[in-house]
Amino acid sequence: MKSFFRLTLMLLLLLNGANPLHAQWVQTNGPYGGYIQCFAVSGTGLYAGTFDSGVFLSINNGTNWNALNNGLTDTDVTSLAVSGTKLYAGTPHGIFLSTDNGTSWTSINNGLTYTLVRSLAVSGANLFAGTDGGVYLSTNKGTSWTAVSNGLTNTVVMSLAVSDSNLFAGTWGGGVFLSTNNGTSWTAVSNGLTYSDVWSLAVSDTHLYVGTRSGGVFLSTNNGTSWTSVNNGLTNTGVRALAISGANLFAGTYGGGVFLSTNNGTSWTAVNNGLTNISVTSLAISDTALFAGTWGGGVFLSTNNGISWASVNSGLTYTDVWSLAVSGNNLLAGTLGSGVFLSANNGTSWTAVNNGLTNAGVRSLAISGTNLFAGTEGDGVFLSTNNGTSWTAVNNGLTNTDVWSLAVSGTNLFAGTWGRGVFLSTNSGASWTTINSGLTYNQVYTLAVSGTNLFAGIRHGGVFLSTNNGTSWTAVNNGLTNAGVRSLAISGTNLFAGTDGGVFLSANNGTNWTAVNTGLNTGVQTLAIFGNNLFAGTEGGGVFLSTDNGTSWTKVNIGLPNKDVRVLAASGTNLFAGTRGSGVWRRPLSELTTSVESPWSRAPDAFHLQQNYPNPFNSATIISFTLPAKAMVSMRVYDALGREVSGLVSGELHAGQHNVPWDAEGLPSGVYFYRLQAGHFAETKKLLLLR
């Protein structure tokens, strides 16, 4: 076999190109928002560094955003800095440089022995990087770096600021340090600074401000020789960001929004009207525009010094989607940080529907008639009777307001909480009752209803069953070898549990379980059923499909770059996938269900293995074959040396045509071979992966 592989290598290199594969996932245009960690301003350009989504650029004050990540191999962007035509991005894996406004990036880490870069600062020809291992200096635009930490007794540098010849470093646990010689030596300047975790620094003439983790804002007028607390009116003292515009000093807090001081911090006023996400991580000023970056809610803009704010997130579609719900032609998405979004056109456009929703961390959604319920992270359950146009909290008796799951059965509404088990409401949330008798684990990740049976999936306790609306519960875990249950789905008499160790099936209401994981090798976060098709969304592996009740699974990830799938939902003719960090993706159900198995109306009269399409291919391709009769089938992929790199099929398949997608993610360019073994039939064909 190996000799045959080597002999055909040169022939394969002469293969012609093919049309691109059209059957794939497509990202919907939203929901909007994201996790903003830093800003940088250059002329009319505003750059936003995000958590796990890279860098975005807006040239119209946030009206539209475009992702700029070509060559940016680490998309967790913790800091940004601009120097002339050069844009720098700090990440946990070092520093990247762009000389074309973010269109392309190059890693510049020579001499940077600590690569977790938390802050960047520019002073003339000097570029400074604050890392978990102290401060580094580059005098040649990042080509090489030198450690400059002598005297810096605390080396976790969270923030940097430059004022004339003074360089200040704010550290985690060590307060503020000053260098007057470009970092050659440092001196602690923390006298009077009673909180030593320094998140942010800002300088205005002779005024130096620090924002601390829990002590608010401090002011020094003598380069840090002494400090004074300036917190009157600052009701939230976790100050993540500071910004100065003329006589205005702004403080962005984590949980309290934005505060304004017009008298050097002597007094503060909250300026949060319209700021629907108050976990503010970054601030930036460009002319008369003030921008606030939030954790989960994207970017907000104020043109009147914070008196009012507007969300400016179009194109900034990287959100953490935890829940999806379908109501007629409406698709609703619950996000962790941006609230609820509504689309009436299959995701072509989305609208935030959060009026009255005081908590934007929406972990669960449920629909009962004209009632829409949202379970939030810390503020309980909210009710909307008008598709999210307005919301009302419905929490009377709900003693735990961290609601991870919701389920509806007739007039009963069930809420699964993180720490207090299950609650029941029989009046649309007007009042709640605890129903936990026999429920020995109280972290309820998921709920499912089948007739008179109510199932609860517990984070570390497996599955519990109640046959009396939660009055009493019984553990039903025989054969369930993984107790980390994240999702449940019901199809007829089949109950499926998605766990940290794959999928389990019970055909008797949980009395016995069987693992059904062939081809599925990762933790399952969500399950969805459409007809005879069972879909599994996984943590890092993308979406899998089974057409035989979990006996075998196939990846269906073509076009889906984010494989951390939190939630799946079928709506109309489409399957939607909500991801961690990349919003919602859509794929036609007909395309999915025929891309794996599509039986012929009559059985073919011979075995046949077709050439994969496209070939050559980039990352993903489809392999088709036909069976004249039911057979035990094995299909495996080998590299040019004859080493197996992937097992695609293993099990009994019916007669007809079968189309199996193969995602070669992580494999290098080159020649590969796929071999079909079906009964006594065996055939091998060649394919070419081109990156």
C-alpha positions in Angstrom: 0.0 0.0 0.0 2.8 2.5 0.9 4.6 1.8 -2.4 1.4 2.4 -4.3 0.9 5.7 -2.4 4.4 6.9 -3.2 4.1 6.0 -6.9 1.0 8.0 -7.4 2.3 11.1 -5.6 3.6 12.9 -8.7 0.4 12.1 -10.7 -1.7 13.8 -8.1 0.3 17.0 -8.3 -1.0 17.4 -11.9 -4.7 17.5 -10.9 -6.7 20.4 -12.1 -8.6 22.7 -9.8 -12.4 22.4 -9.2 -15.2 24.7 -8.3 -15.4 25.6 -4.6 -17.8 23.7 -2.4 -21.1 25.6 -2.1 -22.7 23.5 0.6 -21.6 25.1 3.8 -22.5 27.1 6.9 -23.0 30.9 6.5 -22.7 33.5 9.2 -25.8 35.5 9.9 -25.5 39.3 10.1 -25.6 39.4 13.9 -26.4 39.4 16.7 -24.2 42.4 17.4 -21.9 43.1 20.2 -18.8 41.4 21.6 -16.1 41.4 24.2 -14.1 44.6 23.8 -10.7 44.7 25.6 -9.0 47.8 24.2 -9.2 50.6 21.7 -6.7 52.6 19.6 -7.4 55.7 17.5 -5.6 56.7 14.4 -6.9 59.6 12.4 -10.5 58.7 11.4 -9.9 55.0 12.2 -11.1 53.5 15.5 -9.6 50.0 16.2 -11.2 47.6 18.7 -9.3 44.7 20.2 -11.6 41.9 21.2 -11.5 38.7 23.3 -11.0 35.7 20.9 -12.3 37.7 17.8 -9.2 39.7 16.9 -9.2 43.3 15.7 -12.0 45.3 14.1 -11.8 48.7 12.4 -14.4 51.4 12.0 -13.8 54.5 9.9 -17.2 56.1 10.6 -17.4 56.3 14.4 -18.6 52.7 14.8 -21.5 52.8 12.3 -19.8 49.9 10.6 -17.0 47.5 11.6 -14.8 45.2 9.6 -12.7 42.3 11.0 -8.9 42.6 10.3 -7.3 39.4 11.3 -5.2 38.2 8.3 -2.0 36.8 9.9 -3.2 37.5 13.4 -2.7 33.9 14.8 -3.9 34.9 18.3 -7.2 36.7 18.3 -7.3 37.4 22.0 -6.2 41.1 21.7 -5.4 42.6 25.1 -3.8 45.9 24.0 -3.4 48.1 21.0 -1.1 51.0 20.2 -0.5 53.3 17.2 2.8 54.9 16.1 2.6 56.7 12.8 1.6 54.2 10.2 2.2 51.3 12.4 -0.4 49.5 14.4 0.6 47.1 17.3 -1.6 44.4 18.9 -0.6 42.7 22.2 -1.9 39.2 22.8 -1.2 36.3 25.2 1.2 35.0 22.5 3.1 38.1 22.0 2.9 41.2 19.7 1.8 41.6 16.2 2.5 44.5 13.8 0.5 45.8 10.9 1.8 48.5 8.5 -1.4 48.6 6.4 -4.1 49.6 8.9 -4.7 46.0 10.0 -5.1 44.4 6.6 -2.2 42.0 7.4 -0.3 41.2 10.6 3.2 39.9 11.4 4.5 38.5 14.7 7.3 40.6 16.2 8.5 38.8 19.3 12.3 38.6 19.0 13.7 38.9 22.5 10.2 39.0 24.1 10.6 36.2 26.6 7.3 36.8 28.3 4.6 36.8 25.6 1.4 37.6 27.7 1.2 41.3 26.7 -1.3 43.3 28.8 -0.4 46.9 27.8 1.5 48.9 25.1 2.7 52.5 25.1 4.6 54.7 22.6 7.0 57.5 23.4 8.8 58.9 20.4 10.8 56.2 18.8 10.4 53.9 21.8 7.7 51.2 22.1 7.0 49.7 25.5 5.2 46.4 26.3 3.9 45.6 29.7 3.8 41.8 30.3 3.4 39.3 33.0 7.2 39.3 33.2 7.8 43.1 33.4 8.4 45.8 30.8 10.1 45.4 27.5 11.5 48.1 25.2 11.9 48.2 21.4 13.8 51.0 19.8 13.3 49.6 16.2 9.6 49.4 15.8 9.3 45.9 17.4 12.1 44.2 15.4 13.7 43.3 18.7 12.9 43.6 22.3 14.9 44.1 25.5 13.7 43.6 29.1 13.8 46.9 31.1 12.6 45.9 34.5 15.4 46.8 36.9 13.7 47.9 40.2 10.3 46.7 39.1 9.6 44.5 42.1 6.1 43.5 40.8 6.3 42.3 37.2 2.7 41.8 36.2 2.2 45.1 34.3 -1.4 45.9 33.6 -1.1 49.4 32.3 1.4 51.9 31.0 1.4 55.7 30.5 3.8 58.3 29.2 4.1 61.9 30.3 7.1 63.8 28.8 10.2 61.9 30.0 8.2 60.0 32.6 7.1 56.4 32.0 4.5 55.0 34.5 3.7 51.3 35.0 0.6 50.1 36.9 1.0 46.6 38.3 -1.2 43.9 39.7 -0.5 43.9 43.4 2.4 46.3 43.5 0.9 49.7 42.8 2.6 52.2 40.5 6.3 52.4 39.3 8.1 55.3 37.7 11.0 55.3 35.2 12.6 58.5 34.0 15.1 56.8 31.8 13.0 54.7 29.4 12.8 51.8 31.8 16.5 51.4 32.5 15.5 51.7 36.2 12.3 51.9 38.1 11.1 53.3 41.5 7.9 52.5 43.4 5.7 55.6 43.7 2.7 54.4 45.7 2.7 56.5 48.8 -1.0 56.9 49.7 -2.2 54.4 47.1 -4.1 52.1 49.5 -5.2 49.7 46.7 -2.3 48.1 44.8 -4.1 46.4 41.9 -3.8 49.1 39.2 -6.0 48.5 36.1 -5.6 51.8 34.3 -3.6 55.0 34.1 -4.3 58.4 32.5 -2.2 61.6 32.4 -3.3 65.2 31.9 -0.7 67.9 32.3 0.5 67.5 35.9 -2.4 65.2 36.9 -1.8 61.5 37.0 -4.8 59.2 37.6 -5.0 55.5 38.4 -8.0 53.3 38.3 -7.8 50.3 40.7 -9.5 47.0 40.9 -11.7 47.8 43.9 -10.5 51.1 45.4 -11.7 53.5 42.7 -9.6 56.4 41.4 -6.5 58.0 42.9 -4.9 61.3 41.9 -1.3 62.4 42.0 -0.1 65.9 41.1 3.6 65.1 41.7 4.4 62.2 39.4 3.3 59.6 41.9 5.2 60.9 45.0 1.9 61.0 46.8 -1.6 59.9 46.0 -5.1 61.0 47.1 -8.4 59.0 46.7 -10.9 60.9 44.5 -14.1 58.8 44.7 -16.9 61.0 45.9 -20.0 59.8 43.9 -18.1 56.9 42.3 -20.5 54.2 43.4 -18.6 51.4 41.6 -14.9 51.3 42.5 -13.7 48.6 40.0 -12.2 51.1 37.5 -11.1 49.3 34.3 -10.6 52.3 32.1 -9.8 56.0 32.2 -10.0 58.7 29.5 -9.5 62.4 29.5 -11.1 65.0 27.2 -10.3 68.6 28.1 -11.7 69.2 31.6 -13.7 65.9 31.5 -12.4 62.8 33.2 -14.2 59.6 32.4 -14.0 56.3 34.4 -15.2 53.0 33.0 -16.2 50.6 35.7 -16.9 46.9 35.7 -20.6 46.7 36.6 -21.3 50.3 37.2 -20.9 51.8 33.7 -19.3 55.1 33.0 -18.8 58.0 35.4 -17.8 61.6 34.6 -15.9 64.1 36.7 -15.4 67.7 35.6 -13.3 68.7 38.6 -10.3 66.3 38.5 -12.1 63.6 40.4 -13.4 65.7 43.3 -16.9 64.5 42.5 -18.4 62.0 40.0 -21.7 61.5 38.2 -22.9 58.3 36.5 -23.5 58.9 32.8 -25.2 55.7 31.6 -28.4 56.6 29.8 -28.6 54.2 26.9 -25.6 52.2 28.0 -27.4 48.8 28.2 -24.2 46.9 29.2 -22.5 48.5 32.2 -19.4 46.2 32.3 -17.1 48.7 30.8 -13.6 47.5 29.9 -12.2 50.3 27.7 -12.7 53.9 26.8 -11.5 56.0 23.8 -11.9 59.5 22.6 -11.8 60.7 19.0 -12.6 64.4 18.6 -16.1 64.9 20.2 -16.8 61.1 20.2 -16.5 59.1 23.3 -16.5 55.3 22.9 -17.1 52.7 25.6 -16.1 49.1 25.0 -18.0 46.5 27.1 -17.7 42.9 28.1 -20.3 41.2 25.9 -22.2 44.2 24.7 -19.8 45.5 22.1 -19.2 49.3 21.6 -21.3 52.3 22.6 -20.9 55.9 21.4 -21.6 59.1 23.1 -21.3 62.5 21.4 -22.4 64.5 24.4 -19.9 63.6 27.1 -21.9 60.5 28.2 -25.3 62.2 28.6 -26.6 59.6 26.3 -25.3 56.5 24.6 -26.1 54.5 21.4 -25.0 51.0 20.5 -22.6 51.1 17.4 -22.1 47.5 16.6 -23.1 46.8 13.0 -20.5 44.3 11.7 -19.2 43.6 15.1 -21.0 40.3 15.1 -18.8 38.3 17.5 -21.1 37.5 20.3 -21.5 34.7 22.8 -24.8 33.1 21.9 -26.2 30.8 24.7 -29.8 30.3 23.6 -32.1 30.2 20.6 -35.9 30.1 20.3 -38.3 30.0 17.4 -41.7 31.7 17.4 -43.5 31.6 14.1 -41.2 33.4 11.6 -39.2 35.0 14.4 -35.8 33.7 15.5 -34.7 34.9 18.9 -31.1 34.7 20.2 -30.1 35.1 23.9 -26.5 36.3 24.3 -24.2 36.5 27.2 -23.7 40.3 27.5 -25.8 41.7 24.8 -29.3 40.6 25.8 -31.9 39.3 23.3 -31.9 39.8 19.6 -34.8 39.2 17.1 -34.6 38.2 13.4 -37.6 37.9 11.2 -35.6 37.0 8.1 -33.5 34.0 9.0 -30.7 36.0 10.4 -30.3 38.4 7.5 -30.8 41.2 10.0 -31.1 41.4 13.7 -32.6 43.9 16.2 -31.8 44.1 19.9 -35.0 43.7 21.9 -34.0 44.6 25.4 -36.3 47.3 26.7 -36.8 46.5 30.4 -34.3 43.6 30.3 -32.0 44.8 33.1 -29.6 41.9 32.8 -28.0 41.3 29.4 -26.6 37.9 30.3 -29.4 35.6 28.8 -28.7 32.0 29.2 -32.1 30.5 28.3 -35.2 31.3 26.3 -38.6 29.6 26.3 -41.9 30.3 24.5 -45.4 29.5 25.7 -48.1 30.9 23.4 -47.6 34.6 23.1 -45.3 34.6 26.2 -41.5 34.8 25.7 -39.4 34.0 28.8 -35.7 34.9 29.2 -33.6 33.3 32.0 -30.7 35.5 33.0 -27.4 35.3 34.7 -28.3 36.8 38.1 -31.5 38.7 37.6 -33.9 35.7 37.3 -36.7 35.4 34.7 -38.1 38.1 32.4 -41.4 38.0 30.5 -42.3 39.6 27.2 -45.7 39.4 25.6 -44.7 41.3 22.4 -41.7 39.4 21.0 -39.2 41.2 23.2 -40.3 44.8 22.5 -40.6 45.2 26.3 -39.7 43.0 29.3 -40.9 42.6 32.9 -39.1 40.8 35.7 -41.2 37.9 37.0 -39.3 36.6 40.0 -41.6 36.5 43.0 -40.5 33.4 45.0 -37.5 32.7 42.8 -34.9 32.6 45.5 -32.1 31.9 43.0 -31.9 34.2 40.1 -29.1 32.5 38.1 -31.4 30.8 35.6 -29.6 28.4 33.2 -32.6 26.6 31.7 -36.3 27.0 31.1 -39.0 24.5 30.0 -42.7 24.7 29.3 -45.3 22.0 29.8 -48.9 23.2 29.3 -49.5 26.0 31.8 -46.4 25.0 33.8 -43.1 26.9 33.5 -40.0 25.3 34.9 -36.7 27.2 35.7 -33.5 25.3 36.3 -31.0 27.4 38.4 -27.3 27.3 39.2 -27.3 26.4 42.9 -30.9 26.0 44.0 -32.4 23.4 41.7 -35.7 23.7 39.9 -38.6 26.2 40.4 -42.2 25.9 39.1 -44.6 28.7 38.1 -48.2 27.9 37.1 -49.0 31.6 36.3 -46.5 32.7 33.7 -43.8 33.6 36.3 -46.0 35.7 38.5 -45.0 33.5 41.4 -42.5 30.6 41.9 -42.2 27.5 44.1 -39.1 25.4 44.8 -39.6 21.8 43.6 -36.5 19.9 44.7 -37.5 16.9 46.8 -35.1 14.1 45.9 -33.0 16.4 43.6 -29.7 15.8 45.4 -27.7 18.0 42.9 -28.8 21.6 42.5 -26.8 22.9 39.4 -29.4 22.4 36.7 -27.9 22.8 33.3 -30.9 21.7 31.2 -34.6 20.7 31.3 -36.7 18.7 28.9 -40.4 17.6 28.9 -42.0 14.5 27.4 -45.7 14.1 28.2 -45.9 13.8 32.0 -42.2 13.3 32.3 -39.9 16.1 33.3 -36.1 15.5 33.0 -33.4 17.6 34.6 -29.8 17.4 33.4 -27.4 18.2 36.2 -23.9 19.6 35.7 -22.2 16.8 37.7 -25.1 14.7 38.8 -26.4 13.1 35.7 -30.2 13.0 34.9 -33.1 13.2 37.3 -36.8 12.3 36.4 -40.0 13.7 37.8 -43.4 12.3 36.8 -45.4 14.7 39.0 -44.3 18.2 37.8 -41.3 18.3 40.1 -43.0 17.3 43.3 -40.4 14.5 43.6 -37.3 13.5 41.7 -35.5 10.2 41.1 -32.0 9.8 39.7 -32.0 7.8 36.4 -28.3 7.2 35.7 -27.8 3.5 35.2 -25.2 3.2 32.4 -24.7 7.0 32.2 -21.0 6.9 32.7 -20.5 10.6 32.4 -22.5 12.7 34.8 -21.7 16.1 33.3 -25.0 16.5 31.5 -25.3 19.7 29.4 -28.2 19.1 27.1 -31.3 16.8 26.7 -33.4 16.0 23.6 -36.4 13.8 23.1 -37.6 12.0 19.9 -40.5 9.7 20.4 -39.5 7.2 23.1 -35.8 8.1 22.7 -34.2 10.4 25.3 -30.7 11.7 24.4 -28.3 13.2 26.9 -25.4 15.4 25.7 -22.5 15.2 28.2 -18.9 16.1 28.7 -18.2 12.6 27.4 -20.5 12.5 24.3 -24.0 11.4 23.8 -26.0 8.7 25.7 -29.4 7.2 24.6 -32.2 5.9 26.8 -35.3 4.2 25.3 -37.0 3.8 28.7 -37.1 7.2 30.3 -33.6 7.0 31.7 -33.9 3.6 33.4 -30.9 2.5 31.3 -28.4 4.4 29.2 -26.1 3.4 26.3 -23.3 5.5 24.9 -23.8 6.4 21.2 -20.6 8.1 20.3 -19.1 6.4 17.2 -17.4 9.2 15.3 -18.1 11.7 18.1 -15.1 12.3 20.2 -15.8 15.5 22.2 -18.1 17.0 24.8 -21.6 17.9 23.7 -23.1 21.2 24.7 -26.4 21.1 22.7 -28.7 18.7 20.9 -31.4 19.3 18.3 -33.7 17.0 16.5 -35.2 17.4 13.0 -37.2 14.4 11.7 -34.9 11.4 12.0 -31.8 13.6 12.2 -30.1 14.2 15.5 -27.6 17.1 15.6 -25.0 17.6 18.3 -23.2 20.9 18.9 -19.9 20.4 20.6 -17.2 22.3 22.6 -14.5 22.7 20.0 -15.6 20.0 17.5 -18.4 21.9 15.7 -21.6 20.2 14.6 -22.2 16.5 14.2 -25.1 14.7 12.6 -26.5 11.2 13.2 -29.3 9.6 11.2 -29.4 6.4 13.1 -30.2 7.6 16.7 -26.6 8.2 17.5 -25.2 4.8 16.4 -22.8 6.7 14.1 -21.9 10.4 13.7 -20.5 12.6 11.0 -19.0 16.1 11.1 -21.0 18.7 9.2 -18.7 21.7 9.6 -17.9 22.9 6.2 -17.7 26.7 6.3 -18.0 26.8 10.1 -14.8 28.4 11.4 -15.9 28.5 15.1 -16.3 25.0 16.4 -17.4 26.0 19.9 -21.2 25.6 19.4 -23.4 26.5 22.4 -26.9 26.0 21.0 -28.7 24.6 18.0 -32.2 25.3 16.8 -34.2 24.4 13.6 -36.4 27.1 12.2 -38.2 26.8 8.9 -35.9 25.2 6.4 -32.7 26.1 8.3 -30.6 24.9 11.2 -29.0 27.6 13.3 -25.9 27.3 15.4 -25.1 29.8 18.2 -21.4 29.9 18.9 -19.1 31.2 21.7 -17.8 34.4 20.3 -18.9 34.3 16.6 -22.6 34.9 16.7 -25.1 32.8 14.8 -24.5 30.6 11.8 -27.1 29.2 9.3 -27.2 26.2 7.1 -30.2 24.7 5.1 -31.5 21.5 6.7 -32.0 19.9 3.3 -28.3 20.5 2.6 -27.3 18.9 5.9 -29.5 15.9 5.8 -28.6 15.0 2.2 -24.9 15.7 2.6 -24.4 12.7 4.8 -26.9 10.1 3.7 -29.3 10.4 0.7 -30.8 6.9 -0.1 -31.7 6.3 -3.7 -35.3 5.6 -4.6 -34.1 2.2 -5.8 -30.9 0.4 -4.8 -27.9 0.7 -7.1 -26.8 -2.6 -8.8 -23.1 -2.3 -7.8 -20.6 -0.9 -5.4 -19.1 2.3 -6.5 -16.6 4.8 -4.9 -16.7 8.2 -6.5 -14.0 10.9 -6.7 -14.2 13.4 -3.9 -15.5 16.9 -4.7 -13.9 19.4 -4.9 -10.5 18.0 -5.6 -8.0 19.6 -5.0 -9.7 21.1 -1.9 -9.0 23.5 0.9 -10.0 22.1 4.3 -13.2 20.3 3.4 -14.5 18.0 0.7 -17.2 15.4 0.2 -16.7 11.7 -0.6 -19.6 9.8 -2.2 -20.2 6.0 -2.6 -23.0 3.7 -3.4 -24.0 0.3 -1.9 -26.2 -2.3 -3.7 -27.2 -3.8 -0.4 -26.9 -3.3 3.3 -23.2 -3.8 4.3 -20.7 -3.3 7.0 -18.7 -0.3 5.8 -15.3 1.1 6.7 -13.9 4.3 5.2 -10.5 5.6 6.3 -8.1 8.3 5.1 -4.3 7.9 4.9 -1.4 10.2 4.2 1.2 9.7 1.5 3.2 7.4 3.8 0.3 5.1 4.4 -0.5 6.4 8.0 -4.1 6.6 8.9 -5.2 10.2 9.6 -9.0 9.9 9.9 -11.7 7.3 10.3 -14.8 8.5 8.5 -17.2 5.5 8.6 -17.4 2.4 10.7 -20.6 0.5 10.9 -23.5 -1.0 9.0 -25.1 1.2 6.3 -28.2 0.6 4.1 -28.3 0.3 0.3 -28.1 3.5 -1.6 -25.9 6.6 -2.1 -23.9 8.0 0.8 -22.1 11.3 0.9 -19.6 11.8 3.6 -17.9 15.1 4.3 -14.3 15.2 5.4 -12.8 18.2 7.2 -9.0 18.1 7.0 -8.6 20.9 9.6 -5.2 20.8 11.2 -3.6 18.6 8.5 -0.9 20.0 6.1 -1.2 20.4 2.4 -0.4 17.2 0.4 -1.6 14.0 -1.0 -4.0 11.8 0.8 -5.9 8.6 0.0 -9.4 7.4 1.0 -10.2 3.7 1.1 -13.7 2.2 1.1 -14.1 -1.4 2.4 -17.7 -2.7 2.1 -18.2 -6.4 2.5 -15.9 -8.0 -0.1 -15.6 -4.8 -2.0 -12.5 -2.5 -1.6 -11.3 0.5 -3.5 -8.9 3.4 -2.9 -8.9 6.8 -4.5 -6.6 9.8 -4.2 -7.3 13.4 -3.1 -5.2 16.5 -2.8 -5.3 19.1 0.1 -4.1 22.5 -0.9 -3.9 25.3 1.8 
